[in-house]
Amino acid sequence: MKIPFKYTVRNLGTRRLTTALTVLGIALVVFVFAAVLMMAYGIEKTLIATGSDENVIVLRKSANAEITSLISRDQANIIKTLPQVATLADGKPLLSGEVVVVINLTYIGGGFGNLTVRGVQPEGFLLRPQVQLVEGRMFQWGSREVIVGKSTTTRFQGTRIGEQIKFGGDQWTIVGIYDSQGSGFDSEIWGDVDQLSQAFGRSVFSSVTFRLREVEAFTDVVKAFERDNRLQTLDPKREKQFYEEQSEVMATFIRILGIMITIIFSAGAMIGAMITMYAAVSNRTVEIGTLRALGFKRRSVLSAFLVESLLLSLIGGTIGLVCASFLQFFNISMINFASFAELAFNFSLSPSVIISSLLFSVIMGLIGGFLPAVRAARLNILSALRAT
């Protein structure tokens, strides 16, 4: 015979204090676990949203970020002539040679942080339609004016419209704020590539980005680079793939470090669940003996106590996950390991995070409740009935 499920549910309320403490412990651990996964997913989501499958970004081979890449202007002109590059109505290639540098600014709360400054050509805005001015105006080409991402203005001093920031040996006036719909560009400053090249003494580009005439033409682009000796030092990638790779190191580091810390915390939660279940076995010894005398088998008793432990962990896991979901309203930042510059992002909840968090809570409940359940199943019927 199987022990009714309602019997297990009813017993959860008989030890309110220990049950509440166990649920709270599991909830806290799952909260931390879910927060770590949401942080890693938020980084991936932000950087992946920065790229597009229609665009190709070109860097020098072996360069893992734009700040370490050098592309000559002659090479950029050769890329413009490739038949796979999309063109505008006037026949001009939809391509932007860009200079990327990292500067140091003061946080609003104090301290210093690195920030990406990107020099773009006019086509750079056509390549990223998600970048839209939300305040102020566009910078004038040929001037020392810049526009800043919305995340930048909330984190760094002196980055509001009308203020000036000093870098590259000159003062740059902020004339606008843009929103890139949650992509990594929100953590950058944009200006005229020629002005920035002059300020930093750059005669080369950091990267070249262009739109494909056809999305499927990327393979032909790779072959064109391999055939042309002048381009063999360069590495073309789909823009989305490039930013996915940029996110891998950070996301993996956060997951590994966070999960290791969570596993240490989970040991305490599992011990709490084990203590609670051992207390349940001790308090219900006569009850267990009665169940066995009525014909319920050892495996039924084992299953009943395991289910009770799993219910505790699922309740705690659900509470922890619900609390973690509110982190989506917060925006944080950290240094991108690839670019060594500030990257702002939101905690993001996904189906995989939900499943992983609940599965983690179930595992804690299973481990914490297994030994007490085995003890309950192995109680001698006569000894249990005689217990007082």
N, C-alpha and C positions, 0 to 999 in steps of 0.2 A: 504493500500500500504506500501511497505517497502522502506526505504531510501537506494539508491544505495551505495554499499561499497566504491566505488571510491570517493564519496562525503566525507566520513569519512577520507579516506587516504589523500585527498587533503587538508583538514583542518589542518592536523598535521604540514604542512609547513607554515601556515599563521602566526604563533607566534613562530618564530624560537628561540628566546632567552629563553622564558619561557619553551618551549618544550625541548630545550637542557638541561636546568638546571634540569628539572624534570627527564629526562632520566638519567642524570649524577647521581642524588641522588639515584634513584632506582638501577642503576648499582653498586654504591658503597656498598649499603646494600646487594645486591645479591652477590657481590664479597666476603664480609665478611661471609655471610651465607654459600656460597659454600666452602670457605676456611676452615671453621669449620668442615663441613661434610667430606671434603677431608682429613683433619688431622685425624679425628676419623677413617675413613676408612683405611687410611695409617697405623695407628697403628694396626688395626685388620689384615690387609693384611700381615704386617711384622711378627706378632706373629703367625698367622695361618700357614704361609709358613715355620715356624720353625719346626712344627710338621708333623708327617706322620701317616696315618691310619694303616700302617703296624707295627708301633712301639707301645710299651706299656711303660709308665713311672710309676714307683712305688714310692710313697712318704708315709710318716707316716700319719695316719689319723689325720684330723684337721689341717694339715699343708697346707697353701695356696700358698706356694712357696718353692723352693728347699732350700733356705737359712735357713728355719725354720724346715726342716725335718731331721730326724736321722734314718738311717737304719743300723743295725749291719751287720758285714761281715758274720756272721753265717746265718742270714736271706737271704743275697744275695746268699750264697752258696745253700740254699734250693731252691730259685727261679730258679737257674741254672738247677736244676733237673726236673723241670716241663716239661711234654711232649709237651706242647704247645709252648715251646721256640725253635726257629729255631736254627739249628746248621750249622757250616761250614763244608767244605769237610773233615777236619780231625776230625770231631765229636765234636769240641769245641763249647759251646753255644755262640750264637751271642748276647752277653749281655755285658753291660758296667756299672760297679759301679762307681759313680762319686761323687766328692766333689766340692761343689759350695760355694765360699766365695765372699764377697764384699770388695774391697780395695778403697783407696782414692788417686786420681791422680790430677795433675794440668792441667787445660785446656790450650790450646795453647794461647788463648787470655787472660788468667789470671783467677783466681778463682779455686775452687776445685769441683770435681765431683766424684760420685761413679761409680765403674766399676766392672763387674762380672769377676771373675777368675774361670775357670772350669778345674778341674783335671779329665782326662779321661783315660780309658784303651784303648789298641789298637783297640778293637772292636767298640769303640765310633765313629771312622771315617767311619767304614763300615756301621754303623747305619745311618749316615748322609752323603750320597754320594754327597750332594750339597756343602759340605765343601771341597774346593780345594785350594791348595797352588798356589798363583799367583806370589810370589816373595820370594827369599831366599830358605830355606830348612826346612825340618821337624825337630822338636826337637828330641834330642837323649833321649831314655827312660833311666831313672835312673840318669838324669842330671838336673841341675837347668837352663834349657832352656825352652823357651815358644814361641808360635806363637800368633800373634794378628790379630783380624778381621780388615778388611780394613776401616771400619767406625771409629774404635778406633784410627788408626794412623793419621787420619785427624783432630782429636779433642783433643787429649791429648799429652802433652809434653813428650819427651823421649821414644816414642813408635815406633821408626824406627828401621830397622834391624841394629844390631851391638850395639845398646844402651842397657843400663841396667836400670831396675826399681827395687826399693827396696820394698819388702813386705814380711810378714811372717818371719821377722828377718834375711833376706838374700837378696843377689843380684841375679836377674834373667836376663839372657841374651836373648834378642829377636833375633831369628834366621830366622823367616819367617813371611810372611803376607798371610792370607787366605781370600777367598771370599766365602760366603755362599749363593750367589744369592739373596740378599735382605732379608734374614731371620734375626731373632733376634741374631743369633750367630755372626753376623758381629760386634756386640757391646761387644764382650767378648775377654778374653785372655785364651788360652788353654795350658795346660801342663800335665806332668805325674802325675796321681792321687796319686801314692805312695809318690812322692817327695813333693807334695802339702800337703798331709795328715801329713807327717812328719814335715813340716815347720809350720803348724798351729796346731799341736798337736791333730790331728783328728784320732781316731781309728775306726770311722764309716763313712759310705757313706751318702751323702745328698740325693741321688736318685739312682735308678737302672733303666736302660732303656734296653729293649730287643726287638728283632724282633719276631713277631708271625710266627709260622710255616705255619699257614693259617690265612688269614685276618678275617675269620668268627669265629676263635677260641677264640675270646676275652671273650665271655660269659663263656666258659669253664675255662678260667683263673680266672675270678671273683669267680666262684664256688670253684675252687681249693684253693684260698686264704681264702674263708669262711670255708672250711672244715679243714684246717690245723691251729691248735691253735697257732703255732709259727708265722703265717703270718697274724693273725687277727688284729694286730695293724697297718697293712699296707693297703694302698688304691691304687689299680691299675687303671690306666686310659689310654685310647687311647691318644697317644702323641698329636695329633691334637686337641682333646677335651680339654686337659690340657692347651694348649697355647691359645685356644679360650677363656677359662675362665680367663686366665691371662689378656687378652685384654679388657674384658668387663668393668672392673671398670674404667680404663683410658678413654676408648672410650665414655662411658656413661657420665663421668664427663665433658669431653670436649664438648660433644653435649649439655648437659644441660646448662653449663655456656655460651657457645658460642651462643646458640639459645636465651637465655635470653638477652644477650647483643644486638644481632641482632634485636630482637623484639623492644627494646628501640630505636635503630637507625631507624627501619622501620617506627616508628611513624612520624619522620621528613619527610621521603620520601613520606608517604601517605598524610601528610599535604601539601607538595609541589605539589603532583598530584591533590589534591583537589583545591588548589589555582589556578592552571593552568586551570582546567576544569571550575571553577567558572568564571574565566576571559574569557574563550571561550563562555560561556553562555551569559555573559554580552555584549561581542562584537558582538554576532550574534543574538541578541534579535529580530531584524526585520526579519532576515533570518528564525529564528524559527517560527515566526508568519506567514511568507509566506508559509512555508512548511505545517503548520497546515491549512492555508486557501486553499491550493491546495488539501487537503484531507488526508494528512498523519496523522495517529492516534498518540495519546499520547505515546502508547507503542513503536511505530516506532522511535519517537524522543528519548525516554528513551534508547532504544537499541542502537541507533546511537552514543549517547554520552558515553554509557558504553563501546561500542566497541572501541571508540577512546581512552578512558582511558586504556583499556586493551592492545591496541596496543602500547601505550606509555610504559606501564610496561613491555611488552614482549620485546620491543626493548632494554630497559634498562637492563632487566634481561639477555638477550642474550649477551649484551656487558660485563656485570659483570661476566657471566659464562666463556666467552672466555678469559677474563683477568685472571680469577682464574685458568684456565687450564694450564697456564704457570708456576704455582707453582709446577707442577710435576717435573720440572727440579731442584728443590731445595731439599736439604736434611737437616733435622733438628733433634734435639734430645730433650728428656725430661726424667725425672725420672719415671721409671715404678713403679707404686704404689704397685705392688705385690712383686717385688724383691728389691725395693729401689736402683736400679742401673740404669745406663745410658742405654737408648734405642734409637738408631738412626733409622729414618724412612723417607720415602718420602711422600709428599702429593699425594694422588691417586684419580683419577677421575673414577667414575663408572656410569652406567646408572641410578641407583637410586639417585645419587647425582645430575645428570643433571635434572631428572624429578622433584625432590624435590625443586631445585633452581628455575626452571621455574614456578612451581606451586606456590611457595612463591611469586614470582614477580606478578603473575596473581592475587593472593589474595590482594596484596597491591594495584594493579590497580583497582580491584573491589571495595574495601573499599573506596579508595580515590576518585573514580569517581561516586559512587552511589548517594550521596546527590546532587552534581551538575546536574547529569542526571535527577533526580527527579524534581529539580527546573525547568530545561528546559522543561520537559514534562508537567508541571503544569502551564506554562505561558498562560495567557489569550490571545486569538488570537488578539482581538482589541487593547489591551494594548500593545502587542508586535509590532503590525504594526505601532502604533503611536509613538513608541520609536524613539529617535533621537540620 
